[in-house]
Each structure stands twice: as C-alpha cells, then as structure tokens.
Amino acid sequence: MGKRSKKGMKKPLLAAAVLAALLLSTCILGAPMAHAADECATKYPVVLVHGAGFRDSLAGVNYWGRIPAYLEGRGAAIRYGGTDGWSSVAQGGADLKATVEKVLAETGSEKVNIIAHSKGGLDARYMIASLGMAGKVASLTTISTPHHGSKVLDTILKAPDEAFRAVAAPVNLFCRIIGDKNPDFHRGVLDMSRGYMAQFNQENPDQPGVYYQSFAGQLYAPASDILLCWPAYWIKVEDGPNDALVSVESAQWANYRGAIRGAGYRGISHADEVDLRRQDIEIEPLLGATTLCGLYAAMVAELGQMGY
C-alpha cells in the first residue's frame, strides 16, 4: 500500500508543478488572449483625424471601423478631428485646431495625442507648426500620410486647370451635401502634389516637444485589392510599393516605424488601414501585434508608457 501511495502521489505532484509553472509564466509574460482594461489609457486624450474623401462618420459608417471601440474598451479616451472630407490642408488644419481646443476645454487636459490617416497627417502637421499648436500636442502618429507627395498626382495635374476645376465643382457640391463646410477638392488635391509638399515640408518642420512617428501601408501586388488595383498599379510604376493610394516612400516621416503588411498575399490597402471594410486581416508582426486593431492598441499603449 505504501509503495502504491507514493506512486499515486507522483501524478498530482507533477500536475501541481506544471500548473505552478504556467501561472508563473502568465504573471511574467502575460496571458496571450487577455488584456488589461486600462492598457490603452494615456495621460492625454487621443484624437483620430481621418483622410480625404470621407468624414468622421458618413451615413452611420465610422471612418475608423471597429478601432475606436476596441481602444475605448482598453481604456483609451477617443475623440474625432471634425475636419471636412475635402478641403485644403490649411483649412483642415484650422478645423482641427478648433476641435483640439474644444477637446482640451471639455477634458481639462493640457495636450492631446493625434493619430492621423492619409491627408489627416498633413492637416495635423500644419496645425502644429503653422497655427501655434505645438504646445497643445503631445504626439502625432501618421499612417500612410503623403509626406512627400505623389508623382501620380503630378501627372494628373498636368491636365488643363479648367478641366480639373470642372471636375472639382460637382465634388465640392456633393461634399457640401454630406456636411463639409469649406469643401475645396481642387486645392486639396494640389496640396498633395510633390511640388507643394516639398515647400510644405520646409515651412512646417517638426516642432520641439512633439513626439512624431510614422507608418506606411503596403499591398503585395496591385491585384491584391480588386477595388483599388488600378491606382495601385499606376502608383507602383511611378512611386514604387504602395497601399493603392500612398507610396511607402512618401509615407515615411520622422521616426518611421515600418510598413503595415498583411500576413497573406493580399497585403494591406489604404482602406484596410482604418478598418473601413470591417475585415479581420492578419498582419505581419509590427509593434508585437498581428491584427490591425491590435496594432492600434499597441501604438496607444506605447504612447501611454512614454508618458503621453
């Protein structure tokens, strides 16, 4: 009996040891599927600034998809930029300034963190550097912002200006219908040309005291996104790897953190970067994340850890 009792005790003891090891590793490394309710809590609120051609919300569709709710569920304080769908960069910057000042007044915060997609990054940079808001912004994270403009737009802009303005008129009318106060498709497109951006970058340098970082997005091949394949191919010929609207090269700015790429053949398109299609696309590891929402959570969590 004594021998059988010792043998019988071995399995429970072994199981207890394994359980203890698992609990210890969980404490040290963190459970893979768990998340802290406040992991995305930051010192300053996060303002999301959309890109061109859309609004914060249009017909009930949030530009940022499921990302805001995902971040808020992890403790982030989220606000929206309130800019027009199509406007000049200067007007977008002025609109964003009004929003930031409102957020600061409502929250009592001294500063905000800005996460901006596409043209929204230019609006934010203009606001910070040209409108005296450097002291009100803790950080600016840009995602596929055309910091260096687009060769494709330069080619398009070789068309007669009268023809371009004729196209802009109905676009501006539509933008007013959906809520834009100062739509200017003509100026908005010009503001993303390479020539304009070269001048813009000289006039709007990064400001001391503001933490800047940038990300790009990249499709593996133009046909990866059937809806955006033609601009993706054109941009690839003119500017190299891209997300169907902005080249990886143009998106690189201060403290470039890397390109968001899909784990499969499809890659990540300009629309995918803000979860516009609500598709769960696995991404190559970036900031330790393998999903799009997880990447945004990692961005915000990192800002919080840095004291922002």
VEXDREN-2710 file (C-alpha; in Angstrom, 1 decimal):
% VEXDREN-2710
k/r/px/py/pz
1/MET/0.0/0.0/0.0
2/GLY/2.8/2.4/0.9
3/LYS/4.5/2.0/-2.4
4/ARG/1.3/2.4/-4.4
5/SER/0.5/5.6/-2.4
6/LYS/3.9/7.1/-3.3
7/LYS/3.3/6.2/-7.0
8/GLY/-0.2/7.6/-6.8
9/MET/1.1/10.9/-5.4
10/LYS/3.5/11.4/-8.3
11/LYS/0.9/12.5/-10.9
12/PRO/-0.9/15.0/-8.6
13/LEU/2.5/16.5/-7.7
14/LEU/3.6/16.7/-11.3
15/ALA/0.3/18.3/-12.3
16/ALA/0.7/20.8/-9.4
17/ALA/4.2/21.7/-10.6
18/VAL/3.1/22.2/-14.2
19/LEU/0.2/24.4/-13.0
20/ALA/2.5/26.5/-10.9
21/ALA/4.9/26.9/-13.8
22/LEU/2.1/28.0/-16.1
23/LEU/0.8/30.5/-13.5
24/LEU/4.3/31.9/-13.0
25/SER/4.8/32.3/-16.8
26/THR/1.5/34.0/-17.1
27/CYS/2.4/36.5/-14.5
28/ILE/5.8/37.2/-16.1
29/LEU/4.8/37.2/-19.8
30/GLY/1.1/37.9/-19.7
31/ALA/-1.7/35.7/-20.9
32/PRO/-1.8/35.7/-24.7
33/MET/-5.6/36.3/-25.1
34/ALA/-6.1/38.5/-22.1
35/HIS/-5.9/42.3/-21.9
36/ALA/-5.9/44.8/-19.2
37/ALA/-8.9/47.1/-19.1
38/ASP/-6.6/50.1/-19.0
39/GLU/-3.7/49.1/-21.2
40/CYS/-4.6/51.9/-23.7
41/ALA/-5.1/54.5/-21.0
42/THR/-3.0/57.6/-21.8
43/LYS/-2.2/60.8/-20.0
44/TYR/-3.8/62.8/-22.8
45/PRO/-6.9/62.0/-24.9
46/VAL/-6.4/60.5/-28.4
47/VAL/-7.8/62.5/-31.4
48/LEU/-8.4/60.4/-34.6
49/VAL/-8.1/62.5/-37.8
50/HIS/-9.4/61.0/-41.0
51/GLY/-8.1/61.3/-44.5
52/ALA/-9.5/62.8/-47.7
53/GLY/-12.9/61.9/-49.3
54/PHE/-14.7/60.9/-46.1
55/ARG/-15.8/62.3/-42.8
56/ASP/-15.5/61.0/-39.2
57/SER/-18.8/59.4/-39.8
58/LEU/-20.8/59.2/-43.1
59/ALA/-24.3/57.7/-43.2
60/GLY/-23.7/56.0/-39.9
61/VAL/-20.3/54.5/-41.1
62/ASN/-17.4/55.3/-38.8
63/TYR/-14.3/56.1/-40.9
64/TRP/-12.2/54.1/-38.4
65/GLY/-14.3/51.0/-38.3
66/ARG/-14.1/48.9/-35.1
67/ILE/-10.8/50.6/-34.0
68/PRO/-12.3/53.3/-31.7
69/ALA/-14.4/50.8/-29.8
70/TYR/-11.5/48.4/-29.5
71/LEU/-9.3/51.2/-28.0
72/GLU/-12.0/52.5/-25.7
73/GLY/-12.6/49.0/-24.4
74/ARG/-9.0/49.1/-23.3
75/GLY/-9.1/52.4/-21.5
76/ALA/-8.4/55.0/-24.3
77/ALA/-10.2/58.3/-24.3
78/ILE/-11.1/58.8/-28.0
79/ARG/-12.2/62.0/-29.8
80/TYR/-12.5/62.8/-33.6
81/GLY/-10.9/65.5/-35.6
82/GLY/-14.0/67.1/-37.1
83/THR/-12.4/68.0/-40.4
84/ASP/-14.1/68.2/-43.8
85/GLY/-13.9/65.4/-46.3
86/TRP/-12.2/67.5/-48.9
87/SER/-10.5/70.8/-48.0
88/SER/-7.2/72.5/-48.4
89/VAL/-4.5/71.5/-45.9
90/ALA/-4.7/75.0/-44.4
91/GLN/-8.4/74.7/-43.9
92/GLY/-8.1/71.2/-42.5
93/GLY/-5.5/72.5/-40.0
94/ALA/-7.8/75.3/-38.9
95/ASP/-10.7/73.0/-38.4
96/LEU/-8.5/70.6/-36.5
97/LYS/-7.3/73.4/-34.3
98/ALA/-10.8/74.3/-33.3
99/THR/-11.5/70.7/-32.4
100/VAL/-8.4/70.3/-30.3
101/GLU/-9.1/73.4/-28.4
102/LYS/-12.7/72.1/-27.8
103/VAL/-11.3/68.8/-26.6
104/LEU/-8.9/70.5/-24.2
105/ALA/-11.6/72.7/-22.8
106/GLU/-14.0/69.7/-22.3
107/THR/-11.5/67.3/-20.8
108/GLY/-9.3/69.8/-18.8
109/SER/-6.3/68.2/-20.4
110/GLU/-3.2/70.2/-21.3
111/LYS/-2.5/68.3/-24.6
112/VAL/-3.8/65.7/-27.0
113/ASN/-2.3/62.7/-28.8
114/ILE/-3.2/62.7/-32.5
115/ILE/-3.4/59.6/-34.7
116/ALA/-3.9/60.7/-38.3
117/HIS/-4.5/58.7/-41.5
118/SER/-3.6/59.9/-45.0
119/LYS/-4.2/63.6/-45.6
120/GLY/-5.2/64.0/-42.0
121/GLY/-1.5/63.8/-41.1
122/LEU/-0.8/66.9/-43.2
123/ASP/-3.7/68.8/-41.6
124/ALA/-2.2/67.9/-38.2
125/ARG/1.4/68.9/-39.1
126/TYR/0.1/72.3/-40.5
127/MET/-1.9/72.9/-37.3
128/ILE/1.1/72.1/-35.1
129/ALA/3.8/74.1/-37.0
130/SER/1.9/76.9/-38.6
131/LEU/-1.0/77.6/-36.2
132/GLY/0.9/77.7/-33.0
133/MET/-0.4/74.4/-31.5
134/ALA/2.9/72.6/-30.7
135/GLY/2.3/73.2/-27.0
136/LYS/-1.1/71.6/-27.2
137/VAL/0.0/68.3/-28.9
138/ALA/2.0/65.6/-27.1
139/SER/2.4/63.3/-30.1
140/LEU/1.5/62.9/-33.7
141/THR/1.3/59.4/-35.3
142/THR/0.7/59.4/-39.1
143/ILE/-0.4/56.4/-41.1
144/SER/0.1/56.4/-44.9
145/THR/0.3/60.2/-45.0
146/PRO/1.7/61.5/-48.3
147/HIS/4.5/63.5/-46.6
148/HIS/6.4/63.7/-49.9
149/GLY/3.5/64.0/-52.3
150/SER/2.6/61.8/-55.2
151/LYS/4.1/61.5/-58.7
152/VAL/0.8/60.2/-59.9
153/LEU/-0.9/63.4/-58.8
154/ASP/1.8/65.4/-60.5
155/THR/0.9/63.6/-63.7
156/ILE/-2.8/64.2/-63.3
157/LEU/-2.2/67.9/-62.6
158/LYS/-0.6/68.3/-66.0
159/ALA/-4.1/68.4/-67.4
160/PRO/-5.6/71.8/-68.1
161/ASP/-6.6/73.6/-64.9
162/GLU/-10.0/74.5/-66.3
163/ALA/-10.8/70.8/-66.8
164/PHE/-9.7/70.0/-63.3
165/ARG/-11.8/72.8/-61.8
166/ALA/-14.8/71.5/-63.8
167/VAL/-14.4/68.1/-62.1
168/ALA/-13.9/69.7/-58.7
169/ALA/-17.3/71.6/-58.9
170/PRO/-19.6/68.6/-58.6
171/VAL/-17.3/67.0/-56.0
172/ASN/-17.5/70.2/-53.8
173/LEU/-21.3/70.2/-54.2
174/PHE/-21.5/66.6/-53.0
175/CYS/-19.2/67.4/-50.1
176/ARG/-21.5/70.2/-49.0
177/ILE/-24.4/67.9/-49.1
178/ILE/-22.7/65.4/-46.8
179/GLY/-21.7/68.1/-44.4
180/ASP/-18.5/69.8/-45.4
181/LYS/-18.4/73.5/-44.6
182/ASN/-15.5/74.5/-46.7
183/PRO/-15.0/71.9/-49.5
184/ASP/-12.2/72.5/-51.9
185/PHE/-11.4/69.4/-53.9
186/HIS/-9.1/71.4/-56.3
187/ARG/-6.9/72.8/-53.6
188/GLY/-7.0/69.6/-51.6
189/VAL/-5.5/67.6/-54.5
190/LEU/-2.9/70.3/-55.3
191/ASP/-1.8/70.2/-51.7
192/MET/-0.8/66.5/-52.0
193/SER/1.4/67.0/-55.1
194/ARG/5.2/66.6/-54.8
195/GLY/5.9/70.2/-55.6
196/TYR/3.6/71.5/-52.9
197/MET/4.8/69.0/-50.3
198/ALA/8.5/70.0/-50.9
199/GLN/7.5/73.6/-50.0
200/PHE/5.2/72.4/-47.2
201/ASN/7.9/70.4/-45.5
202/GLN/10.2/73.4/-45.5
203/GLU/7.5/75.6/-44.0
204/ASN/6.2/73.1/-41.5
205/PRO/9.2/71.4/-39.8
206/ASP/8.7/69.1/-36.8
207/GLN/8.3/71.1/-33.6
208/PRO/10.4/70.6/-30.4
209/GLY/8.4/69.0/-27.7
210/VAL/6.1/67.0/-30.0
211/TYR/6.8/63.3/-30.5
212/TYR/6.4/62.3/-34.2
213/GLN/6.2/58.8/-35.6
214/SER/5.0/57.5/-39.0
215/PHE/3.8/54.2/-40.5
216/ALA/3.2/53.2/-44.1
217/GLY/0.8/50.5/-45.6
218/GLN/1.7/48.1/-48.4
219/LEU/-0.1/45.8/-50.8
220/TYR/1.9/42.8/-52.0
221/ALA/0.6/43.3/-55.6
222/PRO/-1.8/45.8/-57.3
223/ALA/-4.4/42.9/-57.8
224/SER/-4.4/42.2/-54.1
225/ASP/-7.3/44.7/-53.7
226/ILE/-9.6/44.4/-56.7
227/LEU/-11.3/47.7/-56.0
228/LEU/-8.1/49.7/-55.8
229/CYS/-6.0/47.7/-58.3
230/TRP/-5.7/50.4/-61.0
231/PRO/-4.3/53.2/-58.8
232/ALA/-2.1/50.6/-57.0
233/TYR/-0.6/49.6/-60.3
234/TRP/-0.1/53.2/-61.5
235/ILE/1.5/54.2/-58.2
236/LYS/3.7/51.2/-58.3
237/VAL/5.1/52.2/-61.7
238/GLU/5.5/55.8/-60.7
239/ASP/6.4/55.6/-56.9
240/GLY/7.1/52.0/-56.0
241/PRO/5.5/49.8/-53.3
242/ASN/2.2/51.4/-52.0
243/ASP/-1.2/50.8/-50.4
244/ALA/-3.1/51.7/-53.6
245/LEU/-3.1/55.5/-52.8
246/VAL/0.1/56.4/-51.0
247/SER/3.6/55.0/-51.6
248/VAL/5.7/53.6/-48.8
249/GLU/8.4/56.1/-49.6
250/SER/6.1/59.1/-49.4
251/ALA/4.6/57.9/-46.0
252/GLN/8.0/57.8/-44.3
253/TRP/8.5/60.8/-42.0
254/ALA/10.2/61.4/-38.6
255/ASN/10.7/58.2/-36.6
256/TYR/9.5/55.8/-39.3
257/ARG/8.3/52.6/-37.6
258/GLY/7.7/50.4/-40.6
259/ALA/5.0/49.3/-43.1
260/ILE/1.8/47.6/-42.2
261/ARG/1.7/44.4/-44.4
262/GLY/-0.8/41.6/-44.5
263/ALA/0.4/38.2/-43.4
264/GLY/-1.0/36.7/-46.6
265/TYR/-0.7/37.5/-50.2
266/ARG/-3.3/40.3/-50.1
267/GLY/-1.4/42.8/-48.2
268/ILE/-2.9/46.0/-46.6
269/SER/-4.7/48.7/-48.7
270/HIS/-5.4/52.3/-47.8
271/ALA/-9.0/51.4/-46.8
272/ASP/-7.8/48.4/-44.8
273/GLU/-5.6/50.6/-42.6
274/VAL/-8.6/52.1/-41.0
275/ASP/-10.8/49.0/-40.9
276/LEU/-13.1/50.6/-43.4
277/ARG/-14.2/47.2/-44.7
278/ARG/-14.5/45.6/-41.3
279/GLN/-12.4/42.6/-42.3
280/ASP/-10.2/40.7/-39.9
281/ILE/-6.9/40.7/-41.8
282/GLU/-3.9/39.2/-40.1
283/ILE/-0.8/41.4/-40.4
284/GLU/2.9/40.7/-40.2
285/PRO/4.1/41.4/-36.7
286/LEU/4.5/45.1/-36.0
287/LEU/5.0/46.6/-32.5
288/GLY/4.3/43.0/-31.4
289/ALA/0.8/43.0/-32.9
290/THR/-0.6/40.6/-35.6
291/THR/-4.0/42.2/-36.1
292/LEU/-5.0/45.7/-37.2
293/CYS/-6.9/46.6/-34.1
294/GLY/-4.1/45.1/-32.0
295/LEU/-1.6/47.4/-33.8
296/TYR/-3.6/50.5/-32.9
297/ALA/-3.8/49.2/-29.3
298/ALA/0.0/48.8/-29.3
299/MET/0.5/52.3/-30.7
300/VAL/-1.7/53.8/-28.0
301/ALA/-0.3/51.7/-25.2
302/GLU/3.2/52.7/-26.1
303/LEU/2.3/56.3/-26.0
304/GLY/0.9/55.8/-22.6
305/GLN/4.1/54.1/-21.4
306/MET/6.1/57.1/-22.8
307/GLY/4.1/59.4/-20.6
308/TYR/1.8/60.8/-23.3
END
